[in-house]
Amino acid sequence: MASAAPQRERTLIAIIGDEDSVTGMLLAGIGHIDSKQKPNFLVVDSKTPLPKIEETFEEFTKRRDIAIILINQHVADDIRGQIDAHQAAFPTILEIPSKDHPYDPAKAHQI
């Protein structure tokens, strides 16, 4: 039973994506800022540096309160090495389409 406790702590959905995707999810109620003022979302645009995306993804995978990471597939392509290296069940990574980039099932992360 000790291994189930960490899963119960994972109550949040995080998102890394374009402004429309993140805004939609925030309006749906997934937004959260923890006691250290760290949000569970990152808006990515053409000016967002790649190291910021990589750092945020790494942070989200290490947080004990995040169960699912939603990431636009075109953003996931930018950090494909990190996405593919993530083998843990939690947090689960779900690649989603964006308004301007259709979803390609052949590119999706496979566990």
Secondary structure, 3 states (H helix, E strand, C coil): CCCHHHHHHCCEEEEEECHHHHHHHHHHCCCCECCCCCECEEECCCCCCHHHHHHHHHHHHHCCCEEEEEEEHHHHHHCHHHHHHCCCCCCEEEEECCCCCCCCHHHCCCC
